[in-house]
Amino acid sequence: MIGGNPNDFLNRIYSCQDTIFIYKGIKYWFQGYMPNDSSVHMEVMQYEPSSDREVWRYDATTIDECWQAFIKAPFFNGKSFWEIEQDIEWVDY
């Protein structure tokens, strides 16, 4: 990971903190929150160039389930987080 430690990055994702990162020249924004007491929502949106494109979203009953889904999701050109983490630049670390 460029500009940070991948485990620290994933800890931040786990705690649902807004996180901005760049992959292949595109800036993304991660957001997580609990819409109510029994559910968790996480999503990744394309941030720059400006777009309303939702890259990934997941709803679950636990943070851990969403977090595991984030790690495994093939939303980076068909590759998961650990397959491309060395190419991610964490810009708000």
C-alpha positions in Angstrom: 0.0 0.0 0.0 1.3 3.4 -1.0 1.1 6.0 1.8 0.1 3.6 4.6 -0.1 0.1 6.0 -2.7 -2.2 4.5 -3.6 -3.6 8.0 -4.2 -0.1 9.3 -6.3 0.6 6.2 -8.4 -2.4 6.9 -8.8 -1.5 10.5 -10.1 1.9 9.4 -12.5 0.2 7.1 -13.6 -2.1 9.9 -14.4 0.9 12.1 -16.5 2.4 9.2 -14.4 5.6 9.0 -14.7 7.6 5.8 -11.5 6.6 3.8 -10.2 8.1 0.5 -7.9 6.1 -1.7 -6.6 6.0 -5.3 -6.4 3.0 -7.5 -5.3 3.3 -11.2 -5.6 7.1 -11.1 -9.2 7.1 -9.9 -10.0 8.4 -6.4 -12.5 6.4 -4.3 -14.4 7.1 -1.2 -15.3 4.4 1.3 -18.1 5.0 3.7 -19.6 2.7 6.4 -22.5 3.3 8.8 -25.2 1.6 10.8 -28.6 2.7 9.5 -30.2 1.1 12.5 -29.4 -1.2 15.5 -29.5 -4.4 13.5 -27.7 -3.6 10.2 -24.5 -2.3 8.8 -24.0 -0.6 5.4 -20.6 -0.2 3.6 -20.0 1.3 0.2 -17.3 2.5 -2.2 -18.0 5.4 -4.6 -15.9 6.9 -7.3 -15.0 10.3 -6.1 -12.7 11.8 -8.8 -13.2 12.1 -11.6 -16.5 13.2 -10.3 -19.1 10.5 -10.7 -22.2 9.1 -9.0 -20.9 5.6 -9.8 -21.3 3.3 -6.9 -18.5 0.8 -7.2 -19.5 -1.5 -4.3 -22.1 -1.8 -1.6 -22.9 -4.3 1.0 -25.5 -4.6 3.7 -25.2 -7.1 6.6 -26.2 -7.6 10.2 -22.6 -7.3 11.5 -19.6 -5.1 10.8 -17.4 -8.2 10.4 -19.6 -9.6 7.7 -19.4 -6.3 5.7 -15.6 -6.0 6.3 -15.0 -9.6 5.1 -17.1 -8.8 2.0 -15.0 -5.7 1.3 -11.8 -7.7 1.5 -13.1 -10.4 -0.8 -15.1 -8.2 -3.3 -13.6 -8.3 -6.8 -14.5 -4.7 -7.6 -11.0 -3.6 -8.6 -11.0 -4.8 -12.2 -12.1 -8.3 -11.0 -9.5 -8.4 -8.3 -9.9 -8.4 -4.5 -8.2 -6.1 -2.0 -5.2 -8.3 -1.2 -4.5 -8.9 -4.9 -4.0 -5.2 -5.6 -3.3 -3.6 -2.2 0.3 -2.8 -3.3 -1.2 -0.5 -6.0 -3.6 1.4 -3.7 -2.6 4.8 -2.5 -4.2 5.7 0.8 -4.5 9.5 0.6 -6.2 10.5 3.9 -3.9 8.5 6.2 
